[in-house]
């Protein structure tokens, strides 16, 4: 879908030409405006944008608007990525959707995105979710059908916000390019930059906040690194949600590692002893949680690691449990089996009734030869893996 800009009204005589599409600055503006004319142009432009969002207007390239495509500092994308939103096999009665770098590899969580401060990334999202499925998920029959990509932590313009309010979503069968900019820190201005552990998600499916999209699986992790940051051997995204779930799974379903041939994935956390393992930890839904890993601890820093002088590192707390609220995200780096050896190390929420209900999985630390250690079988007396039914009167397809 083409970028859009709002038409300026009454440009000042002699003002320079508008910045070309994709430029960093909006066009030059006159110091005075006719309020009535400005409101009229805005209303007309928003009406046109509404038609485009609904797939009803094809001549998008012919409309000049004043919204920048890219944030300041992003002259052009350094990389481009294709991302697909698809429908996955249902989980019982629950609709499941996922993001993938190909339609065949879509999952929940979606692929981990990685950027370096100063980098600009263009992601073209292709909506392959059937319209009938999106219609089933929406809570208001007048809400438009589509999916989107909304990101935390990095910089983007309104055209990449991924909301219905900004008309930056993707109707069924269409595509749209979103631009993310991992801004560097600016010591002179005192701005912190964007290095950290973040996440991305849908903000449109079902309603204006994307609650049904999140509940169906449209989310994933993002890490923005700074040059010199420690690099992990493996990265896992763990999303703690409502109904005592980790990545929308719980109990035995949260850990599907094959003992003879464990393959890393959203429901198989595995590493060899001595490997550096990174977790992107995200909270969704409405509940508070904690993130706890047995046998391992980490520094309570941006990266989970400690660097610098002894005097500096002595001031950094070492922790093995951290509170996680809805929308929160942070990163953890540990060395698998450090001083504790191979084993099956529980990863869970330490709110007791949450873990009792199945909000736990395992980090399987293999020996140096890649062999699975003995033990580690699931306690199948715990809560069932399937999602509990929603409370009476609750909306369907919520986080589970």
C-alpha positions in Angstrom: 0.0 0.0 0.0 1.3 3.4 -0.9 2.3 6.0 1.6 -0.1 8.9 2.2 0.3 12.5 3.1 -2.3 15.2 4.1 -2.6 18.0 1.6 -1.3 21.4 2.9 -3.7 24.3 2.5 -2.7 27.7 1.3 1.1 27.4 1.1 3.0 30.6 1.7 3.9 32.4 -1.6 7.5 31.7 -2.4 7.8 28.7 -0.1 10.0 25.9 -1.2 8.6 22.8 -2.8 7.3 19.9 -0.7 9.8 17.2 0.3 9.6 14.2 -2.0 7.9 11.1 -0.8 10.1 9.3 1.6 11.9 12.5 2.7 12.7 13.2 6.3 10.8 16.5 6.7 7.3 17.6 6.0 6.8 20.4 3.4 7.4 24.0 4.3 4.4 25.5 5.9 3.0 29.0 6.0 3.0 30.8 9.4 -0.7 31.4 9.2 -3.6 29.1 8.5 -7.2 29.4 7.7 -8.6 27.1 10.4 -11.8 26.3 8.5 -9.8 25.4 5.3 -7.4 23.2 7.3 -10.2 21.3 8.9 -11.9 20.8 5.6 -8.8 19.4 3.9 -8.1 17.2 6.9 -11.6 15.7 6.9 -11.4 15.1 3.1 -8.0 13.5 3.5 -9.1 11.3 6.3 -12.1 10.2 4.3 -9.8 9.2 1.4 -7.6 7.3 3.9 -10.6 5.5 5.2 -11.4 4.3 1.6 -7.8 3.2 1.1 -7.8 1.3 4.4 -10.9 -0.5 3.3 -9.4 -1.3 -0.1 -11.8 1.0 -1.9 -9.4 3.5 -3.5 -6.6 2.4 -5.8 -5.0 5.7 -6.9 -3.1 6.2 -3.7 0.1 7.4 -5.4 -1.7 10.4 -6.8 -2.5 12.0 -3.4 0.0 14.3 -1.8 0.1 14.3 2.0 2.1 15.9 4.8 2.9 12.8 6.9 6.5 11.6 6.6 7.1 8.0 5.7 10.2 7.6 7.8 11.3 9.1 11.1 14.1 11.7 11.3 17.5 10.0 10.9 16.3 7.3 8.6 17.3 8.5 5.1 16.6 5.1 3.6 16.1 1.5 4.9 19.3 -0.4 5.6 17.4 -3.7 5.3 14.1 -5.0 4.0 12.1 -7.9 5.4 9.0 -9.7 4.2 6.6 -10.8 7.0 3.4 -12.8 6.6 0.3 -13.0 8.8 -1.4 -16.3 8.4 -4.0 -18.5 10.0 -2.6 -21.5 11.9 -4.3 -24.7 13.0 -6.7 -23.9 15.9 -5.9 -24.7 19.5 -9.1 -26.5 20.4 -11.8 -23.9 19.9 -9.3 -21.0 19.9 -8.4 -19.3 16.6 -4.6 -19.1 16.1 -2.8 -16.6 13.9 1.0 -16.1 13.5 3.6 -14.0 11.9 6.3 -15.6 9.8 9.2 -14.8 7.5 7.5 -17.2 5.1 3.8 -18.4 5.3 5.1 -21.9 6.1 7.2 -20.8 9.0 4.6 -18.6 10.8 4.4 -19.2 14.5 3.4 -17.6 17.8 5.5 -15.9 18.9 6.6 -14.7 15.5 10.2 -14.4 14.4 12.6 -12.5 16.6 13.6 -9.2 15.0 17.1 -7.9 15.7 18.4 -4.4 15.0 21.4 -2.4 15.9 21.2 1.2 17.0 21.3 3.5 14.0 19.7 1.0 11.7 16.6 1.6 9.7 14.4 -1.5 8.8 11.6 -1.7 6.3 9.1 -4.6 6.9 6.5 -5.4 4.3 3.6 -7.2 5.9 1.4 -9.5 3.8 -2.0 -10.3 5.1 -2.9 -13.9 4.2 -5.5 -14.3 7.0 -8.9 -15.1 5.5 -11.5 -12.4 5.7 -13.9 -14.8 7.2 -11.5 -15.6 10.1 -11.0 -11.9 10.8 -14.8 -11.3 10.7 -15.2 -14.1 13.2 -12.8 -12.4 15.6 -14.1 -8.8 15.4 -16.3 -7.5 18.2 -17.9 -4.7 16.3 -19.4 -5.4 12.8 -18.4 -1.9 11.7 -14.7 -2.4 12.6 -12.5 -2.8 9.4 -11.0 -6.2 8.6 -7.2 -6.3 8.6 -4.0 -7.0 10.4 -1.2 -4.7 11.4 2.3 -4.3 12.8 2.7 -2.1 15.9 6.1 -2.0 17.6 7.4 -0.9 20.9 10.7 0.9 21.7 11.9 2.0 18.3 11.0 5.1 16.3 8.3 5.2 13.5 6.0 7.7 12.0 2.2 7.6 12.1 2.1 5.8 8.8 3.9 2.9 10.5 1.8 3.0 13.7 -0.2 -0.1 12.8 -3.6 1.2 14.0 -7.0 1.9 12.5 -6.8 5.5 13.7 -3.8 6.1 11.5 -5.2 3.9 8.7 -1.9 2.0 8.8 -3.3 -1.6 8.6 -3.4 -4.2 5.9 -6.8 -5.5 4.6 -7.1 -9.2 3.6 -5.0 -10.1 0.6 -3.0 -6.8 0.6 0.4 -5.7 1.9 1.9 -2.6 3.5 5.4 -1.6 4.4 6.3 -0.4 7.9 9.5 1.5 8.7 11.3 1.1 12.1 14.3 3.2 13.1 16.6 2.2 16.0 17.7 5.7 17.0 21.1 6.1 18.6 21.4 7.7 22.0 22.3 11.4 21.9 24.5 12.4 24.8 24.2 16.1 24.0 20.4 16.1 24.1 20.3 13.5 26.8 18.1 11.1 24.9 18.7 7.4 25.7 18.5 5.8 22.3 16.5 2.6 21.6 18.8 -0.2 22.7 16.8 -2.8 24.7 14.3 -5.6 24.5 11.0 -4.8 22.9 8.1 -6.5 21.1 5.8 -6.1 18.2 2.1 -7.1 17.8 -1.1 -6.6 15.9 -3.2 -3.6 16.9 -6.3 -4.1 14.7 -7.7 -7.6 14.7 -11.1 -7.7 16.5 -11.2 -4.1 17.5 -9.1 -0.9 17.7 -6.7 -2.3 20.3 -6.0 -5.6 18.6 -7.0 -7.6 21.7 -8.2 -10.5 19.6 -5.1 -10.4 17.5 -2.9 -10.7 20.6 -5.0 -13.4 22.0 -4.8 -15.4 18.7 -0.9 -15.2 18.5 0.1 -12.1 16.5 3.1 -11.0 18.6 6.9 -11.4 18.6 10.1 -10.2 20.2 12.5 -7.4 19.1 16.0 -6.8 20.4 17.9 -3.6 19.6 21.6 -4.0 20.3 24.4 -1.4 20.8 27.8 -2.1 19.3 29.8 -4.1 21.9 26.8 -5.8 23.5 27.3 -9.4 24.4 26.0 -11.7 21.7 24.0 -14.8 22.6 24.2 -18.2 21.1 20.4 -18.6 21.4 17.5 -16.3 21.8 14.0 -17.2 23.0 10.9 -15.1 23.3 8.7 -15.9 26.3 5.3 -14.1 26.4 3.5 -14.4 29.7 -0.2 -13.9 29.3 -3.7 -14.3 30.8 -5.1 -17.7 31.8 -1.7 -18.6 33.1 0.0 -19.1 29.7 3.5 -18.9 28.3 3.3 -18.2 24.6 -0.4 -19.0 24.7 0.4 -22.5 26.1 0.6 -24.1 29.5 1.4 -27.2 31.3 2.6 -30.0 29.0 1.8 -28.0 25.9 4.3 -25.3 26.9 7.2 -27.8 26.6 7.1 -30.1 23.6 10.9 -30.9 23.4 11.6 -34.3 21.9 14.0 -36.0 24.3 15.9 -37.7 21.5 16.0 -34.8 19.1 15.1 -31.5 20.8 14.6 -28.7 18.2 14.7 -25.1 19.5 11.4 -23.3 19.2 8.6 -21.4 21.0 7.7 -24.6 23.0 11.2 -26.1 23.2 13.8 -24.1 25.2 17.0 -26.0 24.9 20.8 -25.1 25.0 24.1 -26.8 25.5 26.0 -26.3 28.7 28.1 -23.2 28.4 26.0 -21.5 25.7 24.8 -17.9 26.3 21.0 -18.0 26.3 19.0 -14.8 25.8 15.3 -14.4 26.8 13.1 -11.7 25.5 10.4 -11.5 28.2 7.1 -9.9 27.4 3.8 -9.4 29.3 0.5 -9.3 27.6 -3.1 -9.4 28.7 -4.4 -8.1 32.1 -2.4 -10.0 34.8 0.8 -9.4 36.7 3.5 -12.1 36.5 7.0 -12.8 37.5 9.8 -14.4 35.4 11.9 -16.9 37.3 14.6 -19.4 36.0 15.7 -22.2 38.3 19.5 -22.6 38.8 20.4 -19.4 37.0 20.7 -15.7 37.8 21.5 -12.5 35.8 22.5 -8.9 36.3 19.6 -6.5 36.5 21.0 -4.4 33.6 19.8 -3.6 30.1 21.5 -6.7 28.6 21.4 -9.0 31.7 25.2 -9.0 31.7 27.8 -7.0 33.6 30.5 -4.9 32.0 32.8 -2.2 33.3 35.0 -1.7 36.4 34.6 -3.6 39.7 33.3 -0.5 41.3 30.5 -0.2 38.7 29.5 -3.8 38.6 29.4 -4.0 42.4 26.4 -1.6 42.2 24.4 -3.9 39.9 22.0 -6.3 41.6 22.1 -9.9 40.7 18.5 -11.4 40.4 16.8 -14.6 39.4 13.2 -13.3 39.5 11.7 -10.2 37.9 8.2 -8.7 38.0 6.4 -8.4 34.6 3.3 -6.3 34.0 1.1 -6.1 30.9 3.0 -4.4 28.0 6.3 -4.7 29.9 9.4 -6.2 28.2 13.0 -6.9 29.3 15.9 -9.0 28.4 17.8 -11.7 30.3 21.1 -13.3 29.4 22.4 -16.4 31.2 25.1 -19.0 30.7 23.3 -22.3 30.4 24.4 -24.6 33.2 26.9 -22.2 34.7 28.1 -23.9 37.9 25.0 -26.1 38.0 25.6 -28.3 35.0 23.2 -29.9 32.6 19.6 -30.4 33.8 16.0 -29.5 33.3 15.6 -26.0 34.8 12.1 -24.7 35.3 11.0 -21.4 33.9 7.8 -20.1 35.4 5.7 -17.4 37.0 6.2 -17.2 40.7 2.7 -16.2 41.5 1.8 -19.5 43.0 -1.7 -20.0 41.7 -0.3 -19.2 38.2 2.4 -21.8 38.3 -0.1 -24.3 39.9 -2.4 -23.7 36.9 0.3 -24.7 34.4 2.3 -21.5 33.9 5.7 -23.1 33.6 8.0 -24.7 31.1 11.6 -26.0 31.1 15.0 -24.8 30.0 16.7 -28.1 29.0 20.4 -27.7 29.4 22.2 -30.5 27.5 25.7 -31.7 28.2 28.7 -30.6 26.1 28.0 -33.4 23.6 24.4 -32.4 23.1 22.9 -35.2 25.1 19.6 -34.7 27.1 20.2 -35.3 30.8 18.0 -37.9 32.6 14.7 -36.9 34.2 12.7 -33.9 33.4 9.4 -35.6 32.6 6.3 -33.4 33.0 4.1 -33.7 36.0 0.8 -34.4 34.1 -1.2 -34.1 37.3 -0.9 -30.3 36.9 -3.6 -28.3 35.2 -4.6 -29.4 31.7 -2.7 -27.9 28.8 -5.9 -26.8 26.9 -7.2 -23.4 27.5 -9.8 -22.9 30.2 -13.2 -21.7 29.0 -13.7 -17.9 29.3 -15.8 -16.7 32.2 -19.4 -16.2 31.5 -20.0 -13.0 29.5 -16.4 -12.6 28.6 -15.4 -11.9 25.0 -14.2 -14.9 23.1 -10.6 -15.4 21.7 -8.9 -13.6 24.6 -5.4 -14.4 25.8 -5.2 -18.0 27.1 
